[in-house]
Every structure is written in C-alpha cells, then in structure tokens.
Amino acid sequence: MNLNYSEEQTMLREQIQKFCETEYDFYKREDVVKSDNDFDESVWALFAEQGWLSMPFSEESGGFGFGPIELSVLFEEFGKALVIEPYLSTVVLSGTLLDKSNFSGKADVIQSICEGSMHVSLAYAEAAKSYEYNSPSCSLSSDMKLNGTKTLVLNGSNAAKVIVTCMKDDLLTLVIVDTNCEGVSQNSFKTIDGQSCSEITFENVSLSTDSIISSGDEASTLLKDALNLATLCVGAEAVGCMTSCYLKTVEYTKGRDQFDQPISNFQVLQHRMVDMFIESELAKSLLFKAMLEVDVDSEEKYKHVSALKAHVGKSGKLSAQDAVQLHGGMGVSDEMMIGHYLKKMISIDALFGNADHHLALFSK
Amino acid sequence: MDLNFSKEDIQFRDEVRDWLNNGGYPEHVKYKQDNDEALTRQDMVDFHKAVSAKGWMGYNWPVEYGGTGWTPTQLYIYNQEFGKAGCPPLLAFGVSMVGPVIYTFGNDEQKKRFLPDILEFNTWWCQGYSEPGSGSDLASLKTKAVRDGDHYIINGSKTWTTLAQSADWIFVLVRTESTGKKQEGISFILVDMKTPGIEVKPIITIDGEHEVNSVFFTDVKVPAENIIGEEGKGWTYAKFLLAHERFGIAAIGTSMRQLAKLKEVVSDLDNSELNKKVAEVELSISALELTELRLLSALENGGNPGAESSILKIKGTEIQQRLTEIFVEAAGEYALMYPGAHGYGSNDKPSGPEFAAASLSKYLNMRKTSIYGGSNEIQKNIISKFVLGV
C-alpha cells in the first residue's frame, strides 16, 4: 500500500498551481464571466501549450496516457482557482469517450482537441429524463435523420462538433454531429459557476453512417464510463474547493478583528472551521479511493465515484455555506471570491446526479 | 499509488484471520461476544492470555522489550481483523498505556519487574488520571503524594476508572508540588491495588452497567521506587501516554462488523428512511477507512501525521454512536422495553426483535466514546491549534 503522490504527479501539481497562482487571477476571470465570452481563449491556448489538453488520451491518439490520478490533480487545482475553461466538456466527456471508442474518425478530432483548435461537447441530457441517460427520446431514423432536443450541453455554443445520445432501432447510439449542419439550432445559457451550456435541437438533421461512433452495449459502456470519469473530475474539483474554503476562512478570521481581537479566537468559529477541515479531508480520502478504483474492471469503479459525489454534494455545499457565513457580510458580496465557491459547489452537486442520487447508487 | 497491501501484509492478514477462525480466539469468549452476552473477568483474562500465548500482546512494542515490532500497516491490519471478528477490545491500560511509559522512561529494575507481566497479562492495570474536578483540564488534578522517607503518602480520589474492580495495579498521576504552573509538579507513580487505604466504589452508568469506578486514596503508602522517571516530570509522561492511546481509536473493524449486522436488520424492514441513514454511515466508514490508510501511508514514509489523527477519534466515535442510534430506531416501539444490566430475570423474553435490548444497551454505552480519551470538543481544539494554526 502506498498513498503518496509520485514525484511526477507532485511536479504536475506544482506546475498547475503555479499557473493558477500567477496567470489565473480571480478578477480577470470575473471580467470574462461578465463578458460575452464563455471563457478565455488565450488561457485555452496556454493549456494546449502546456500539454494539459493531451493528458488523458492514449499514446496512440497522441496523448500522454495519464490516468485518473493526474486528472484528479488537475481538477483539484482547477477547483481551488475556480477555473471556467471547458476542460470537462471538451477533453473529459467528449475526448476520452472518443479515445476509448472504435470510431474511425477519432484521430483527427482528438488531434484538434489536443492542439486546442476544436471544442466538442457531449449531449447526454434531456428534459424530463433526469439522471437517466440510457434511453433518450432523441432518435435517429433508418434513413439517418436525427430528431430531438438535448439540454444542459456543457459549452455547446463553442463546440464545432457535438456527440449526441439517441435511439436507433431500439439501441442506444452515439453519433457525432457538426453543429453548423442544417437543422441544428441552439439556445445558450450561463451556468451558476460562470460557465455556459446550451439547449440544442436537431430537426431532421441528415447524417452519414460515418457519424455513428458506437451503438448498443458498447455505446452504453462508453457513455457510462465517460460520465463516471467526469464525475470523478468534478469530485476532485469539489475537493479543491473545500480545501480553499477552509484555508481562506481561517486566513480571513485571523485577520478580522472584532471586540478587540481576531474573530478566530472564538471557539465557536474554530470548531466550525475544524468541521470544514475534517469534511475536506474525508472528501480527499474518498477521492483517493475513487481515483484508484476508477479503472478497475468491475462495478466497484462506479460505486466509489458515487461515494465521492454523494459526500461532496452534501458536505461540500455545507462547507461553502459555512465559508460564506464566517466571512460575514463579505461572504455574500460578489467581489469576494469566497461566495463563488458556493456557486461552484451548487453546480457540482447538480451535475451527473446529486448527492441523494449517488448515495442511493453507492448503497445498492 | 497503490491501494493494495503488499504480499507480506496479505500473508500477515491471513495469519491473523487463521488464528481468529481456527481456535486462537477462545470459543467461550467468541460465543458470548457474538450473542451480546456480558464477559466475566475470567473471560477477559482468557482472551488476553490467548493473544499473549500467540506472541501478539506487545503489538505496539519494539522487539527489544518483547514486542512484535510490527509496521504501522501490520498494526492496522491486526486491529481491523480483531474488530471484524467481533473480539472484545484489547485492554489498553497495560500494554498500550503504562507499558510504553515504563520502557521509555522507567529504570531497568522497573522494566524487569513490570513489563513481562504486562505481556503475559499476569497483571491487570487501570488508569488513575481523571478526578472529580479534573476532566478535560487534566493538569488541574489535586491527588497529592507527599514524600515520607522511602515512601510516598497518597491522598485524594480518581474517577471514571475503567474496570478498577478487576485491576491488580493502577498508574496514578499525583501532585508532588503545588507551586508553579499546574503542569509542573505532577508525578507518575505505580500503585498496587491491594495497598491499604485504597477504596473502589462502583459508578453505575446509564446502561445499568458497572464498568467505571471512583477510587479513593486515604494515606496510601507507596514505595518511592514506584515512581516513574523524575519526580515532577509526570505531565510529560502523561502526554506521551495519551499519544499511544490513539491506536485503533477509529475502531473501523468493529464498526464494519456492526454495519454488517445493521444492514441485515434493516433489510427486513423495507424502510427507505432507515436505508438512507445506513447508506450515510456506510459512506462515512469508507471515508474514515481511507483517511486512516492515508495517515498510515504517511507514517510509513517517515511523515508524522500528528494532530490530524484527531480526525480518527472524532469521526470514529461519531460513527460508533451513529450505528447504535440507527439500531435503536430500527427497534421501533420495542425501544421502550429495556431490561438493563440484569436481563429479564424470571420473566420470559418479550416479543419483538432479538436485537432490541442489546442495541439499547450499546446505544447507552457508546455515549462515552465522544467523552473519553480527550472529548471530541478537546480534539477539535487540538486540530484548531495545531493544524489550522488558530
């Protein structure tokens, strides 16, 4: 047994940390969030330059072949800095799904992702089908016409291609569609954590058989594994948020004087900060278990990701709420970073099944 | 990173399991434990003697004093397997508390005199720490020892002394000096329980059991050679001892066993609210298990987890308590009937679930866990000071 990060993994963390501390200023991020752009293109180009966009892909696809530990390190640090760039959508959800598939056109798409020149989104969700992703209403007819509406497509408005889950001949099917095709229309929205998502409607969109990535059981597994890996990533992101929440709160209460002393002297606040610390350590422990089991060939790989997601969905939100509370009025002011962790925790709980949903999956 | 134990550790685990399942763990003790029956003093002695005969009593001792010299991982496996098998917890007072103090701070004479009997469980030790006026603020203790020639004369009282009624010896924190800081002037002394002037009075706890006691000292004459280390340095030894007490404090093996029983009970009830509570506690156990393994891994790599291990005390005891709470909820209206320590007497057992009475008993008994060993609030103070730095 060894639960220590390797030298390479530690170096990767330091590299990301350095970037987040020196290049990823919260106020610059806020300017982007409040602008018409969904993220900072120059930051994305830097990600490509650092090689981060190639991290999880197999070496055959031109990637580094890094596993869930490295991805978790990346997302933990992203969580601390509240990074809004659409890594989850393009690289994790879409890229790793393609990489694991037998899709004939995957090489070009993955290469474009690695270079930072293309965004791809995964359209897995539909209205009124909450957390049930295996039987979409979206359909692909025998003459290859795609019809239906997808919702909560992360970063959809920037995606050149979108991977769509649909039913064809009663089988779950994954197809890849150019978003500039005739019959594709979309509405875009901001998400609570400063990112963007779309509702995309496909109306008699003509596809060629080349656009089918996979179908049947294989498609179900590809989809389930991509969502599982993405759930692990947002779990890691939540661990980063929880770490920052307690650290920033300790720092703030030490510097805030009331009644002629720092408010960190008050035991009632100390114990709440200790609770935040404990919950973040427990979350980190569940992250270890999840990231070390996510590649095993059994149902365990879903179970432990569910454990992590259930924990951070509940205690992560509570920690962020406590962070806001202990910052007093500053906690609810938009210009302070701390309140934005709460928004991030809300978005993490909402994605891919909330705490209750994953607790039920964990205990099955 | 690798979650799997090494080949050697797996072999060790199998050896522990083999001992537990194939005759090592005394049958009569196992039967009582599995059926929630109370153990007698002799049962406890039999169990400890069996462990000792296997050579596993000095589980946290170095080899030079007759210990096992195990790695932290082996110690973890040992503790977890004993917990999962439903063994009674090994009494900490001798082997885990006073033993390490004696071999670290005692003189050769004391080592020769006391250590072998601890390893063979020939002496049953109890702990004279808390006093009526000194709980979490232990250093405020008032029990006095006055030097009189070759002896100390001890006057005062100790409380919450676990199983003092069974003990042969007691290690006592006494005040040998009243001036200066309260931490100074404390000494650590070993006292034979048969010494005239010692009186043990039971304290009955809310579960109806006699587990803890008051111990009164009236002009108790103790040979001066029984003092450990230097007079007035007892606080240092006392703190050292408390650090050793952390072994197995998370009680994960025991909680896993309780969880398995609870799942059986709840699966018959078809109650989604209870199912959710069980799932939550299972999640907590999983998180705490990994937390302990992370601390272990750091320890094996030369790190010093220090105050972080207070998490194990806080969460471990919360989980133990939570499990018993859910058991009582599962008993439903039968939680009303509580036979207490003396069973049902000449009456027949009532109807209702088998587990109801035992679960109430455990529920009441487990309230102590968040109070003893440094209350959970004290643990939070420790984390606040030493980890958060406030």
Interface residues (C-beta under 8 A of the other chain):
Chain A: M1 N2 L3 N4 Y5 S6 I69 Y246 V250 T253 K254 S264 N265 Q267 Q270 H271 M273 V274 D275 F277 I278 E281 L282 A283 K284 S285 L286 F288 K289 L292 E293 H304 A307 A310 H311 L359 A360 F362 S363
Chain B: M1 D2 L3 N4 F5 S6 D9 T73 N275 K276 V278 A279 E280 E282 L283 S284 S286 A287 L288 E289 L290 T291 L293 R294 L296 S297 A298 N301 E308 I311 I314 K315 E377 K380 N381 I383 S384 V387 L388 G389 V390
